[in-house]
Amino acid sequence: MPESPGPATPAARPHLTGTVVHGAGRGHGLGFPTANIAAGPDSPVPPAAVYSGWVLRHRTGAVHPATISVGSNPTFCDTADVHVEAYCHDLAEDVYGERVTVWFAARIRDTVKFPSPADLVRAVREDVRRSGAVLASDHGRRVREDALAAHRRTTTSS
Ligand SMILES: Cc1cc2nc3c(=O)[nH]c(=O)nc-3n(C[C@H](O)[C@H](O)[C@H](O)COP(=O)(O)O)c2cc1C
């Protein structure tokens, strides 16, 4: 996923829309609760990896800085299915059942099968730090503006 320059049209930026569903319920215990997103039919899921991006809540129109995992959670070997999970840095509230769009800003690393949950937690802390730096950069701010502009277009045209 390119960091810069951005594509000519905001809608061309990689994004995914879906509904927040219940996951395995492990995230709270690990210290990073995630919104598990069931991608809609028109939203291709990007390759398994950890990404930096913005989560737009359709209900509120607010965008939240996030670190996103796309993968089958190999550390826990619980499923072969690919999950899209967003850890929103500034959102404590429950968003189950809500429609959200994830706007991807950068790829951070490969998904890894960690030897223990504690190793995963340490890696996620570093992911969140790196993701925050990407989102605070000029590129990250541009992705946020494009996400908001695209949302405004859909809400005014419907
Ligand atoms: C930033 C981030 C990075 C992640 N990286 C990995 C990873 O490399 N390997 C892995 O097995 N799971 C990874 N996960 C997924 C976690 O295993 C998952 O969020 C956790 O098990 C909670 O799942 P649940 O929401 O279904 O309860 C990551 C999650 C986040 C938010």
The ligand as an ORCA input file, in Angstrom:
! r2SCAN-3c Opt
* xyz 0 1
  C      -2.882     -4.130     15.663
  C      -3.177     -5.610     15.687
  C      -2.215     -6.501     15.244
  C      -2.463     -7.866     15.281
  N      -1.501     -8.728     14.847
  C      -1.706    -10.060     14.967
  C      -0.682    -10.981     14.582
  O       0.375    -10.629     14.057
  N      -0.926    -12.304     14.807
  C      -2.095    -12.764     15.351
  O      -2.231    -13.966     15.556
  N      -3.105    -11.924     15.677
  C      -2.940    -10.586     15.494
  N      -3.940     -9.714     15.823
  C      -5.287    -10.227     16.103
  C      -5.492    -10.655     17.524
  O      -5.136    -12.020     17.652
  C      -6.980    -10.475     17.863
  O      -7.300     -9.110     17.789
  C      -7.308    -10.977     19.232
  O      -7.122    -12.368     19.279
  C      -8.755    -10.653     19.627
  O      -9.650    -11.276     18.745
  P     -11.229    -11.111     18.955
  O     -11.595     -9.690     18.690
  O     -11.839    -12.070     17.954
  O     -11.523    -11.485     20.377
  C      -3.709     -8.340     15.793
  C      -4.672     -7.425     16.222
  C      -4.418     -6.082     16.184
  C      -5.459     -5.114     16.657
*
